[in-house]
Amino acid sequence: MRQAAIFFRKDVRRLWPQLMEVLGLTALVGWLDSQPATTGALASLAGGLWAAGWIYLVATAIQQERLPGDCQYWLARPYDWRQLLSAKALFVLAFAVVPLVVVKAAALSVNGVSPLRYTSTILFTSLAFIGAVGLVAGALAAVTENLTQFLCGLLVVASVEIAAMALGLNRSSAGDWGPVEWWRSAATGIGIAAAAIPVLVIQYRLRRTFLSRVILGAALVLIAADPAGNAWRSAWDLQGKGALPVTLCFDPAARPRMRYGNAPYFPGSDQEGIYFPIRVSGLSESAAVVSERAAVTLEGRGGRRWSSDWTAAAAVAGTDPREDAHLVQANGPAWQYLNVDRSFYRAVKDTPVHAHVSVTLILLTGRQSGTAQANGRTARLPQDGICQASPVPMLSGAVRGIRNLLVFCEWPRPGPERAYARASSRASAVALPYLLTAGASGPLPIDQSVWQRGAAVVSIPAEDPQFTVETWRAEAWLERSFDIAAVRLNDYIAPRVTDPQ
């Protein structure tokens, strides 16, 4: 490793001004992360600047010994390419990974959270995030001759990704994947590594720049196009577990139809919404389920058939309009909502159809709650949460006996699967829920922050105010299916504002 140490010391001497700037940004990110309830937005901005600084610094370090072209002094000397590549990896490890781990641990420690309890999360997220940034920057720098070419290549990469999103090439991957979002991050990271590592080896060992550029270009197109088909479903299958006795079934018993004032979901402009009455069974007293997505197939007379992809627009809803629409906390009646294409609905609405519904559910357990201050900062909430409550600037006064608070909360990643602020007063037993966060980030967040964040505007009684923070953790990921035979869609159409109440 003597040659690697020589290259490492040389890079430090030449790049120490840039290093000091990026290390300063690392310290700023750590300081902002240590005050999560008041500086969340600033921490995200500083994190973006930090990532941009490291992309530039990695490119500069790689191009200290340029690989393309014909001006490589190091090729005429007895330097081993493996030693040179190791020196670059050591540079990133020493000045990116280690400082980020330190500031993450410090951000937890100053907030009274033991970093030792989150050691694996700190290490894994630091290595994964920096690995992705470093590999992208390193591979692109290895096939360009100078920083101008590097920046042009970076612009091409960004343009292709933006164009892919705009053209809908990621159709099956569009939108938020919720609790399985980290699988998309993992797949992207694997794709980056599968392309970048061979490019770095080829460039340092053989200096085949054209071949390396072809590999990078092909990888960019594949990642942008996402040819994996129904990728969300694949991610759910990888995540899914739990052979539990939770079941859903159609409820044929007479029940008042959903009314507009209680309806949590409404159809799109070219769709009709349907509320099927269902029953949930198999839930224990300390558990709940939250619906994520559903897929529906409807078959009518004359061979008419309509199917939806897995969509978040179809979901199980509870019967209490004051609660979170996605959350079902007890056995008994519920609703299965779905959007149906309007032309299909009009063709079959008055004739019997057969419906097959598949629903993905998360089983929630481990419910915890803690009282938070109605003004100021509260720490040591469930799952090491921290909340900051402050009056909403435009609604800070009491209106009809109500105060409006802006509540920011953070938890060390991965955080709770679902969290609520429940507002109440000592004179009332009713505690209305306000959703703070839904969907834990998993082991691979999309940024380098140690916190999972959530926020809500909470209305609490002006006199004797209090609110509690309630958290749930995910126990299992389920998929349940049920059939409905000979049902008329017109009997269950979603209410509209013009319908009689």
One Martini backbone bead per residue (centre of mass of N, CA, C, O) as a GRO file, in nm:
protein
  501
    1MET     BB    1   0.050   0.067   0.005
    2ARG     BB    2   0.261   0.286  -0.065
    3GLN     BB    3   0.148   0.411  -0.327
    4ALA     BB    4  -0.127   0.492  -0.213
    5ALA     BB    5  -0.010   0.690  -0.002
    6ILE     BB    6   0.116   0.883  -0.201
    7PHE     BB    7  -0.140   0.966  -0.351
    8PHE     BB    8  -0.299   1.061  -0.106
    9ARG     BB    9  -0.108   1.290  -0.012
   10LYS     BB   10  -0.113   1.446  -0.278
   11ASP     BB   11  -0.421   1.507  -0.280
   12VAL     BB   12  -0.427   1.663  -0.015
   13ARG     BB   13  -0.230   1.891  -0.094
   14ARG     BB   14  -0.391   1.991  -0.355
   15LEU     BB   15  -0.708   1.974  -0.208
   16TRP     BB   16  -0.741   2.128   0.070
   17PRO     BB   17  -0.936   2.362   0.008
   18GLN     BB   18  -1.176   2.185  -0.084
   19LEU     BB   19  -1.187   2.011   0.168
   20MET     BB   20  -1.260   2.235   0.370
   21GLU     BB   21  -1.531   2.305   0.243
   22VAL     BB   22  -1.667   2.023   0.265
   23LEU     BB   23  -1.623   1.988   0.570
   24GLY     BB   24  -1.790   2.235   0.641
   25LEU     BB   25  -2.055   2.118   0.526
   26THR     BB   26  -2.061   1.875   0.713
   27ALA     BB   27  -2.081   2.039   0.974
   28LEU     BB   28  -2.343   2.184   0.897
   29VAL     BB   29  -2.519   1.933   0.870
   30GLY     BB   30  -2.478   1.840   1.165
   31TRP     BB   31  -2.588   2.094   1.305
   32LEU     BB   32  -2.873   2.090   1.174
   33ASP     BB   33  -2.937   1.790   1.268
   34SER     BB   34  -2.925   1.870   1.583
   35GLN     BB   35  -3.195   2.065   1.489
   36PRO     BB   36  -3.459   1.929   1.352
   37ALA     BB   37  -3.727   2.101   1.440
   38THR     BB   38  -3.591   2.389   1.300
   39THR     BB   39  -3.384   2.272   1.034
   40GLY     BB   40  -3.485   2.083   0.801
   41ALA     BB   41  -3.469   2.254   0.537
   42LEU     BB   42  -3.173   2.342   0.570
   43ALA     BB   43  -3.053   2.057   0.576
   44SER     BB   44  -3.136   1.982   0.288
   45LEU     BB   45  -2.976   2.207   0.148
   46ALA     BB   46  -2.698   2.131   0.265
   47GLY     BB   47  -2.698   1.844   0.147
   48GLY     BB   48  -2.695   1.933  -0.150
   49LEU     BB   49  -2.427   2.088  -0.134
   50TRP     BB   50  -2.257   1.853  -0.038
   51ALA     BB   51  -2.301   1.670  -0.285
   52ALA     BB   52  -2.188   1.869  -0.493
   53GLY     BB   53  -1.906   1.892  -0.366
   54TRP     BB   54  -1.834   1.584  -0.393
   55ILE     BB   55  -1.856   1.559  -0.694
   56TYR     BB   56  -1.629   1.758  -0.754
   57LEU     BB   57  -1.402   1.626  -0.580
   58VAL     BB   58  -1.396   1.349  -0.714
   59ALA     BB   59  -1.329   1.449  -0.997
   60THR     BB   60  -1.065   1.591  -0.922
   61ALA     BB   61  -0.918   1.342  -0.808
   62ILE     BB   62  -0.929   1.164  -1.062
   63GLN     BB   63  -0.797   1.403  -1.255
   64GLN     BB   64  -0.502   1.399  -1.150
   65GLU     BB   65  -0.519   1.112  -1.316
   66ARG     BB   66  -0.564   1.087  -1.619
   67LEU     BB   67  -0.712   0.861  -1.851
   68PRO     BB   68  -0.762   1.010  -2.085
   69GLY     BB   69  -0.548   1.037  -2.336
   70ASP     BB   70  -0.169   1.163  -2.350
   71CYS     BB   71  -0.098   1.289  -2.025
   72GLN     BB   72   0.029   1.039  -1.848
   73TYR     BB   73   0.272   1.021  -1.621
   74TRP     BB   74   0.213   0.744  -1.462
   75LEU     BB   75   0.270   0.539  -1.705
   76ALA     BB   76   0.600   0.586  -1.696
   77ARG     BB   77   0.564   0.448  -1.421
   78PRO     BB   78   0.579   0.210  -1.146
   79TYR     BB   79   0.248   0.195  -1.138
   80ASP     BB   80  -0.027   0.067  -0.980
   81TRP     BB   81  -0.360   0.071  -1.051
   82ARG     BB   82  -0.459  -0.039  -0.775
   83GLN     BB   83  -0.325   0.182  -0.604
   84LEU     BB   84  -0.466   0.423  -0.729
   85LEU     BB   85  -0.760   0.335  -0.672
   86SER     BB   86  -0.724   0.307  -0.363
   87ALA     BB   87  -0.661   0.607  -0.309
   88LYS     BB   88  -0.940   0.713  -0.393
   89ALA     BB   89  -1.104   0.548  -0.191
   90LEU     BB   90  -0.961   0.659   0.063
   91PHE     BB   91  -1.041   0.954   0.024
   92VAL     BB   92  -1.347   0.908   0.060
   93LEU     BB   93  -1.344   0.763   0.332
   94ALA     BB   94  -1.191   0.987   0.503
   95PHE     BB   95  -1.375   1.262   0.388
   96ALA     BB   96  -1.680   1.132   0.393
   97VAL     BB   97  -1.763   0.894   0.572
   98VAL     BB   98  -1.645   0.961   0.852
   99PRO     BB   99  -1.770   1.247   0.893
  100LEU     BB  100  -2.068   1.156   0.858
  101VAL     BB  101  -2.076   0.961   1.094
  102VAL     BB  102  -2.005   1.167   1.312
  103VAL     BB  103  -2.244   1.372   1.267
  104LYS     BB  104  -2.469   1.171   1.314
  105ALA     BB  105  -2.395   1.089   1.601
  106ALA     BB  106  -2.407   1.379   1.715
  107ALA     BB  107  -2.706   1.442   1.647
  108LEU     BB  108  -2.811   1.228   1.846
  109SER     BB  109  -2.661   1.288   2.111
  110VAL     BB  110  -2.766   1.594   2.159
  111ASN     BB  111  -3.074   1.449   2.173
  112GLY     BB  112  -3.052   1.182   2.364
  113VAL     BB  113  -2.937   0.969   2.151
  114SER     BB  114  -2.807   0.668   2.100
  115PRO     BB  115  -2.587   0.569   1.852
  116LEU     BB  116  -2.567   0.260   1.917
  117ARG     BB  117  -2.869   0.196   1.830
  118TYR     BB  118  -2.777   0.324   1.517
  119THR     BB  119  -2.524   0.205   1.374
  120SER     BB  120  -2.625   0.059   1.117
  121THR     BB  121  -2.770   0.303   0.996
  122ILE     BB  122  -2.534   0.497   0.975
  123LEU     BB  123  -2.344   0.321   0.804
  124PHE     BB  124  -2.532   0.238   0.570
  125THR     BB  125  -2.622   0.522   0.471
  126SER     BB  126  -2.342   0.639   0.424
  127LEU     BB  127  -2.232   0.428   0.222
  128ALA     BB  128  -2.465   0.439   0.016
  129PHE     BB  129  -2.465   0.739  -0.057
  130ILE     BB  130  -2.161   0.778  -0.120
  131GLY     BB  131  -2.139   0.550  -0.321
  132ALA     BB  132  -2.326   0.669  -0.535
  133VAL     BB  133  -2.187   0.943  -0.571
  134GLY     BB  134  -1.895   0.836  -0.621
  135LEU     BB  135  -1.955   0.651  -0.868
  136VAL     BB  136  -2.070   0.856  -1.059
  137ALA     BB  137  -1.836   1.058  -1.050
  138GLY     BB  138  -1.600   0.860  -1.110
  139ALA     BB  139  -1.692   0.743  -1.383
  140LEU     BB  140  -1.719   1.016  -1.530
  141ALA     BB  141  -1.423   1.112  -1.477
  142ALA     BB  142  -1.284   0.856  -1.624
  143VAL     BB  143  -1.421   0.960  -1.927
  144THR     BB  144  -1.284   1.239  -1.877
  145GLU     BB  145  -1.043   1.510  -1.925
  146ASN     BB  146  -1.228   1.728  -1.774
  147LEU     BB  147  -1.445   1.939  -1.611
  148THR     BB  148  -1.607   2.021  -1.856
  149GLN     BB  149  -1.682   1.736  -1.949
  150PHE     BB  150  -1.808   1.649  -1.683
  151LEU     BB  151  -2.040   1.860  -1.674
  152CYS     BB  152  -2.167   1.771  -1.939
  153GLY     BB  153  -2.226   1.480  -1.850
  154LEU     BB  154  -2.404   1.558  -1.607
  155LEU     BB  155  -2.619   1.700  -1.781
  156VAL     BB  156  -2.703   1.451  -1.941
  157VAL     BB  157  -2.799   1.278  -1.708
  158ALA     BB  158  -3.016   1.476  -1.605
  159SER     BB  159  -3.177   1.498  -1.871
  160VAL     BB  160  -3.259   1.201  -1.901
  161GLU     BB  161  -3.413   1.174  -1.632
  162ILE     BB  162  -3.617   1.399  -1.681
  163ALA     BB  163  -3.731   1.288  -1.947
  164ALA     BB  164  -3.831   1.018  -1.833
  165MET     BB  165  -4.039   1.143  -1.639
  166ALA     BB  166  -4.197   1.313  -1.852
  167LEU     BB  167  -4.259   1.048  -2.050
  168GLY     BB  168  -4.317   0.787  -1.865
  169LEU     BB  169  -4.101   0.543  -1.848
  170ASN     BB  170  -4.185   0.506  -1.525
  171ARG     BB  171  -4.475   0.396  -1.485
  172SER     BB  172  -4.435   0.168  -1.252
  173SER     BB  173  -4.257   0.401  -1.073
  174ALA     BB  174  -4.453   0.601  -1.010
  175GLY     BB  175  -4.426   0.760  -0.742
  176ASP     BB  176  -4.491   0.666  -0.426
  177TRP     BB  177  -4.386   0.365  -0.244
  178GLY     BB  178  -4.338   0.403   0.044
  179PRO     BB  179  -4.235   0.124   0.226
  180VAL     BB  180  -4.075   0.042  -0.073
  181GLU     BB  181  -3.876   0.270  -0.166
  182TRP     BB  182  -3.595   0.138  -0.097
  183TRP     BB  183  -3.592  -0.057  -0.341
  184ARG     BB  184  -3.543   0.158  -0.553
  185SER     BB  185  -3.278   0.256  -0.437
  186ALA     BB  186  -3.136  -0.019  -0.454
  187ALA     BB  187  -3.163  -0.061  -0.761
  188THR     BB  188  -3.011   0.193  -0.840
  189GLY     BB  189  -2.747   0.123  -0.691
  190ILE     BB  190  -2.691  -0.139  -0.845
  191GLY     BB  191  -2.679  -0.011  -1.125
  192ILE     BB  192  -2.444   0.177  -1.067
  193ALA     BB  193  -2.239  -0.040  -0.980
  194ALA     BB  194  -2.256  -0.222  -1.242
  195ALA     BB  195  -2.125   0.019  -1.411
  196ALA     BB  196  -1.893   0.172  -1.250
  197ILE     BB  197  -1.692  -0.048  -1.171
  198PRO     BB  198  -1.610  -0.149  -1.455
  199VAL     BB  199  -1.516   0.127  -1.555
  200LEU     BB  200  -1.286   0.169  -1.353
  201VAL     BB  201  -1.128  -0.087  -1.423
  202ILE     BB  202  -1.092  -0.037  -1.725
  203GLN     BB  203  -0.952   0.238  -1.705
  204TYR     BB  204  -0.711   0.163  -1.511
  205ARG     BB  205  -0.614  -0.091  -1.677
  206LEU     BB  206  -0.688  -0.011  -2.012
  207ARG     BB  207  -0.808   0.254  -2.131
  208ARG     BB  208  -1.130   0.217  -2.249
  209THR     BB  209  -1.321   0.472  -2.321
  210PHE     BB  210  -1.537   0.386  -2.523
  211LEU     BB  211  -1.644   0.142  -2.366
  212SER     BB  212  -1.717   0.299  -2.107
  213ARG     BB  213  -1.924   0.490  -2.240
  214VAL     BB  214  -2.118   0.270  -2.332
  215ILE     BB  215  -2.185   0.159  -2.054
  216LEU     BB  216  -2.298   0.421  -1.934
  217GLY     BB  217  -2.518   0.472  -2.146
  218ALA     BB  218  -2.675   0.207  -2.108
  219ALA     BB  219  -2.732   0.243  -1.804
  220LEU     BB  220  -2.891   0.506  -1.827
  221VAL     BB  221  -3.123   0.396  -2.001
  222LEU     BB  222  -3.215   0.165  -1.815
  223ILE     BB  223  -3.277   0.334  -1.563
  224ALA     BB  224  -3.481   0.525  -1.705
  225ALA     BB  225  -3.678   0.300  -1.832
  226ASP     BB  226  -3.752   0.061  -1.667
  227PRO     BB  227  -3.795  -0.281  -1.762
  228ALA     BB  228  -3.945  -0.441  -1.502
  229GLY     BB  229  -4.228  -0.344  -1.493
  230ASN     BB  230  -4.394  -0.421  -1.204
  231ALA     BB  231  -4.207  -0.292  -0.963
  232TRP     BB  232  -4.378  -0.254  -0.713
  233ARG     BB  233  -4.466  -0.551  -0.682
  234SER     BB  234  -4.184  -0.667  -0.651
  235ALA     BB  235  -4.117  -0.511  -0.392
  236TRP     BB  236  -4.349  -0.625  -0.220
  237ASP     BB  237  -4.264  -0.924  -0.239
  238LEU     BB  238  -3.991  -0.877  -0.094
  239GLN     BB  239  -4.125  -0.753   0.169
  240GLY     BB  240  -4.321  -0.962   0.215
  241LYS     BB  241  -4.500  -1.076   0.517
  242GLY     BB  242  -4.724  -1.280   0.671
  243ALA     BB  243  -4.928  -1.540   0.814
  244LEU     BB  244  -5.222  -1.394   0.875
  245PRO     BB  245  -5.574  -1.372   0.995
  246VAL     BB  246  -5.630  -1.152   0.786
  247THR     BB  247  -5.948  -1.042   0.652
  248LEU     BB  248  -6.147  -0.999   0.352
  249CYS     BB  249  -6.499  -0.908   0.283
  250PHE     BB  250  -6.795  -0.907   0.168
  251ASP     BB  251  -7.089  -0.702   0.262
  252PRO     BB  252  -7.436  -0.781   0.233
  253ALA     BB  253  -7.533  -0.606   0.433
  254ALA     BB  254  -7.716  -0.364   0.533
  255ARG     BB  255  -7.611  -0.023   0.433
  256PRO     BB  256  -7.536   0.279   0.436
  257ARG     BB  257  -7.441   0.489   0.224
  258MET     BB  258  -7.219   0.685   0.118
  259ARG     BB  259  -7.142   1.010   0.203
  260TYR     BB  260  -7.007   1.306   0.126
  261GLY     BB  261  -6.914   1.398   0.419
  262ASN     BB  262  -6.752   1.095   0.454
  263ALA     BB  263  -6.581   1.099   0.204
  264PRO     BB  264  -6.233   1.033   0.124
  265TYR     BB  265  -6.301   0.968  -0.182
  266PHE     BB  266  -6.243   1.063  -0.536
  267PRO     BB  267  -6.284   1.089  -0.857
  268GLY     BB  268  -6.198   1.141  -1.158
  269SER     BB  269  -6.289   1.285  -1.457
  270ASP     BB  270  -6.281   0.969  -1.606
  271GLN     BB  271  -6.437   0.861  -1.343
  272GLU     BB  272  -6.560   0.619  -1.106
  273GLY     BB  273  -6.676   0.572  -0.780
  274ILE     BB  274  -6.638   0.295  -0.543
  275TYR     BB  275  -6.829   0.153  -0.256
  276PHE     BB  276  -6.752  -0.126  -0.088
  277PRO     BB  277  -6.874  -0.337   0.141
  278ILE     BB  278  -6.682  -0.448   0.420
  279ARG     BB  279  -6.489  -0.692   0.613
  280VAL     BB  280  -6.292  -0.718   0.907
  281SER     BB  281  -6.060  -0.978   1.015
  282GLY     BB  282  -5.810  -1.080   1.269
  283LEU     BB  283  -5.779  -0.854   1.469
  284SER     BB  284  -5.625  -0.727   1.719
  285GLU     BB  285  -5.640  -0.494   1.976
  286SER     BB  286  -5.316  -0.399   1.904
  287ALA     BB  287  -5.408  -0.362   1.602
  288ALA     BB  288  -5.350  -0.268   1.252
  289VAL     BB  289  -5.445  -0.141   0.927
  290VAL     BB  290  -5.288  -0.035   0.615
  291SER     BB  291  -5.345   0.089   0.310
  292GLU     BB  292  -5.193   0.108  -0.016
  293ARG     BB  293  -5.299  -0.101  -0.248
  294ALA     BB  294  -5.489  -0.180  -0.555
  295ALA     BB  295  -5.648  -0.447  -0.749
  296VAL     BB  296  -5.885  -0.459  -1.030
  297THR     BB  297  -6.150  -0.684  -1.152
  298LEU     BB  298  -6.398  -0.656  -1.413
  299GLU     BB  299  -6.694  -0.857  -1.504
  300GLY     BB  300  -6.915  -0.869  -1.770
  301ARG     BB  301  -7.124  -0.878  -1.997
  302GLY     BB  302  -7.006  -0.968  -2.311
  303GLY     BB  303  -6.688  -0.964  -2.217
  304ARG     BB  304  -6.650  -0.747  -2.027
  305ARG     BB  305  -6.338  -0.573  -1.925
  306TRP     BB  306  -6.166  -0.453  -1.619
  307SER     BB  307  -5.841  -0.313  -1.526
  308SER     BB  308  -5.610  -0.250  -1.274
  309ASP     BB  309  -5.357  -0.135  -1.142
  310TRP     BB  310  -5.151  -0.069  -0.900
  311THR     BB  311  -5.319   0.153  -0.670
  312ALA     BB  312  -5.367   0.430  -0.449
  313ALA     BB  313  -5.677   0.495  -0.542
  314ALA     BB  314  -5.711   0.215  -0.397
  315ALA     BB  315  -5.888   0.163  -0.082
  316VAL     BB  316  -5.910   0.116   0.250
  317ALA     BB  317  -6.183   0.217   0.467
  318GLY     BB  318  -6.312   0.349   0.723
  319THR     BB  319  -6.609   0.459   0.914
  320ASP     BB  320  -6.446   0.695   1.045
  321PRO     BB  321  -6.413   1.028   0.948
  322ARG     BB  322  -6.197   1.118   1.181
  323GLU     BB  323  -6.008   0.924   1.066
  324ASP     BB  324  -5.786   0.761   0.904
  325ALA     BB  325  -5.865   0.630   0.602
  326HIS     BB  326  -5.633   0.394   0.594
  327LEU     BB  327  -5.723   0.316   0.887
  328VAL     BB  328  -5.768  -0.004   1.064
  329GLN     BB  329  -5.850  -0.091   1.418
  330ALA     BB  330  -6.099  -0.293   1.360
  331ASN     BB  331  -6.328  -0.507   1.358
  332GLY     BB  332  -6.539  -0.486   1.069
  333PRO     BB  333  -6.647  -0.231   0.911
  334ALA     BB  334  -6.589  -0.124   0.567
  335TRP     BB  335  -6.412   0.011   0.278
  336GLN     BB  336  -6.396  -0.030  -0.084
  337TYR     BB  337  -6.209   0.157  -0.295
  338LEU     BB  338  -6.268   0.259  -0.650
  339ASN     BB  339  -6.160   0.315  -0.981
  340VAL     BB  340  -6.356   0.367  -1.279
  341ASP     BB  341  -6.411   0.360  -1.588
  342ARG     BB  342  -6.664   0.534  -1.732
  343SER     BB  343  -6.735   0.362  -1.982
  344PHE     BB  344  -6.764   0.096  -1.829
  345TYR     BB  345  -6.975   0.179  -1.625
  346ARG     BB  346  -7.202   0.257  -1.831
  347ALA     BB  347  -7.218  -0.038  -1.959
  348VAL     BB  348  -7.263  -0.201  -1.644
  349LYS     BB  349  -7.425  -0.062  -1.399
  350ASP     BB  350  -7.714  -0.249  -1.440
  351THR     BB  351  -7.530  -0.505  -1.425
  352PRO     BB  352  -7.384  -0.783  -1.352
  353VAL     BB  353  -7.078  -0.826  -1.171
  354HIS     BB  354  -6.739  -0.931  -1.138
  355ALA     BB  355  -6.521  -0.907  -0.853
  356HIS     BB  356  -6.161  -0.857  -0.816
  357VAL     BB  357  -5.974  -0.809  -0.511
  358SER     BB  358  -5.656  -0.657  -0.436
  359VAL     BB  359  -5.471  -0.610  -0.126
  360THR     BB  360  -5.247  -0.399   0.043
  361LEU     BB  361  -5.101  -0.451   0.373
  362ILE     BB  362  -5.028  -0.314   0.696
  363LEU     BB  363  -4.918  -0.432   0.993
  364LEU     BB  364  -4.987  -0.284   1.307
  365THR     BB  365  -4.783  -0.217   1.593
  366GLY     BB  366  -4.667  -0.074   1.877
  367ARG     BB  367  -4.831   0.127   2.034
  368GLN     BB  368  -4.753   0.476   2.101
  369SER     BB  369  -4.753   0.740   2.360
  370GLY     BB  370  -4.707   1.107   2.397
  371THR     BB  371  -4.671   1.403   2.554
  372ALA     BB  372  -4.703   1.734   2.426
  373GLN     BB  373  -4.626   2.045   2.368
  374ALA     BB  374  -4.805   2.343   2.263
  375ASN     BB  375  -4.513   2.491   2.320
  376GLY     BB  376  -4.242   2.379   2.170
  377ARG     BB  377  -4.019   2.137   2.295
  378THR     BB  378  -4.019   1.769   2.251
  379ALA     BB  379  -3.879   1.493   2.402
  380ARG     BB  380  -3.890   1.158   2.434
  381LEU     BB  381  -4.059   1.019   2.239
  382PRO     BB  382  -4.167   0.791   2.063
  383GLN     BB  383  -3.900   0.660   1.908
  384ASP     BB  384  -3.718   0.918   1.968
  385GLY     BB  385  -3.884   1.169   1.953
  386ILE     BB  386  -3.926   1.508   1.804
  387CYS     BB  387  -4.104   1.814   1.893
  388GLN     BB  388  -4.239   2.117   1.730
  389ALA     BB  389  -4.438   2.384   1.857
  390SER     BB  390  -4.634   2.636   1.673
  391PRO     BB  391  -4.785   2.896   1.571
  392VAL     BB  392  -4.973   2.998   1.323
  393PRO     BB  393  -4.924   3.298   1.188
  394MET     BB  394  -5.232   3.339   1.058
  395LEU     BB  395  -5.356   3.140   1.325
  396SER     BB  396  -5.279   3.222   1.636
  397GLY     BB  397  -5.549   3.270   1.719
  398ALA     BB  398  -5.853   3.240   1.855
  399VAL     BB  399  -6.107   3.026   1.697
  400ARG     BB  400  -6.361   2.920   1.850
  401GLY     BB  401  -6.157   2.784   2.068
  402ILE     BB  402  -5.903   2.766   1.861
  403ARG     BB  403  -5.580   2.629   1.800
  404ASN     BB  404  -5.303   2.666   1.572
  405LEU     BB  405  -5.055   2.422   1.489
  406LEU     BB  406  -4.715   2.369   1.413
  407VAL     BB  407  -4.591   2.035   1.356
  408PHE     BB  408  -4.269   1.903   1.420
  409CYS     BB  409  -4.118   1.581   1.339
  410GLU     BB  410  -3.866   1.340   1.465
  411TRP     BB  411  -3.682   1.040   1.365
  412PRO     BB  412  -3.489   0.792   1.374
  413ARG     BB  413  -3.389   0.594   1.156
  414PRO     BB  414  -3.678   0.474   1.019
  415GLY     BB  415  -3.906   0.487   1.199
  416PRO     BB  416  -4.227   0.513   1.176
  417GLU     BB  417  -4.496   0.407   0.988
  418ARG     BB  418  -4.692   0.572   1.188
  419ALA     BB  419  -4.808   0.915   1.266
  420TYR     BB  420  -4.963   1.114   1.534
  421ALA     BB  421  -5.163   1.390   1.618
  422ARG     BB  422  -5.355   1.425   1.924
  423ALA     BB  423  -5.626   1.620   1.990
  424SER     BB  424  -5.714   1.768   2.313
  425SER     BB  425  -5.898   1.763   2.620
  426ARG     BB  426  -5.981   1.714   2.951
  427ALA     BB  427  -6.303   1.752   2.874
  428SER     BB  428  -6.235   1.545   2.638
  429ALA     BB  429  -6.240   1.223   2.469
  430VAL     BB  430  -6.166   1.349   2.208
  431ALA     BB  431  -5.907   1.251   1.952
  432LEU     BB  432  -5.780   1.400   1.694
  433PRO     BB  433  -5.622   1.316   1.398
  434TYR     BB  434  -5.280   1.386   1.272
  435LEU     BB  435  -5.083   1.339   1.012
  436LEU     BB  436  -4.727   1.312   1.002
  437THR     BB  437  -4.651   1.006   0.905
  438ALA     BB  438  -4.589   0.783   0.611
  439GLY     BB  439  -4.363   0.566   0.581
  440ALA     BB  440  -4.092   0.424   0.612
  441SER     BB  441  -3.762   0.457   0.483
  442GLY     BB  442  -3.565   0.264   0.558
  443PRO     BB  443  -3.224   0.179   0.486
  444LEU     BB  444  -3.271   0.378   0.208
  445PRO     BB  445  -3.240   0.683   0.176
  446ILE     BB  446  -3.241   0.988  -0.030
  447ASP     BB  447  -3.069   1.088   0.211
  448GLN     BB  448  -2.826   1.181   0.479
  449SER     BB  449  -3.019   1.184   0.696
  450VAL     BB  450  -3.108   1.073   1.030
  451TRP     BB  451  -3.402   1.172   0.966
  452GLN     BB  452  -3.749   1.146   1.013
  453ARG     BB  453  -4.012   1.339   0.877
  454GLY     BB  454  -4.288   1.552   1.009
  455ALA     BB  455  -4.617   1.716   0.948
  456ALA     BB  456  -4.870   1.944   1.105
  457VAL     BB  457  -5.186   2.085   1.142
  458VAL     BB  458  -5.310   2.168   1.468
  459SER     BB  459  -5.618   2.150   1.643
  460ILE     BB  460  -5.674   2.312   1.954
  461PRO     BB  461  -5.768   2.397   2.243
  462ALA     BB  462  -5.735   2.702   2.395
  463GLU     BB  463  -5.821   2.552   2.647
  464ASP     BB  464  -5.646   2.322   2.784
  465PRO     BB  465  -5.403   2.219   2.612
  466GLN     BB  466  -5.337   1.913   2.417
  467PHE     BB  467  -5.099   1.662   2.290
  468THR     BB  468  -5.038   1.364   2.113
  469VAL     BB  469  -4.798   1.111   2.023
  470GLU     BB  470  -4.841   0.859   1.771
  471THR     BB  471  -4.713   0.524   1.721
  472TRP     BB  472  -4.620   0.291   1.458
  473ARG     BB  473  -4.532  -0.037   1.365
  474ALA     BB  474  -4.416  -0.271   1.150
  475GLU     BB  475  -4.493  -0.624   1.111
  476ALA     BB  476  -4.649  -0.662   0.823
  477TRP     BB  477  -4.688  -0.779   0.477
  478LEU     BB  478  -4.987  -0.781   0.286
  479GLU     BB  479  -5.214  -0.999   0.091
  480ARG     BB  480  -5.554  -0.952  -0.021
  481SER     BB  481  -5.844  -1.143  -0.137
  482PHE     BB  482  -6.160  -1.087  -0.319
  483ASP     BB  483  -6.501  -1.167  -0.402
  484ILE     BB  484  -6.771  -1.045  -0.624
  485ALA     BB  485  -7.096  -1.143  -0.693
  486ALA     BB  486  -7.339  -1.001  -0.852
  487VAL     BB  487  -7.286  -0.677  -0.896
  488ARG     BB  488  -7.394  -0.340  -0.879
  489LEU     BB  489  -7.244  -0.040  -0.931
  490ASN     BB  490  -7.486   0.163  -0.887
  491ASP     BB  491  -7.512   0.087  -0.568
  492TYR     BB  492  -7.183   0.212  -0.513
  493ILE     BB  493  -7.156   0.492  -0.580
  494ALA     BB  494  -7.008   0.773  -0.542
  495PRO     BB  495  -7.052   1.057  -0.403
  496ARG     BB  496  -7.182   1.382  -0.454
  497VAL     BB  497  -7.237   1.714  -0.399
  498THR     BB  498  -7.535   1.690  -0.549
  499ASP     BB  499  -7.632   1.495  -0.361
  500PRO     BB  500  -7.845   1.385  -0.149
  501GLN     BB  501  -7.838   1.399   0.225
   0.00000   0.00000   0.00000
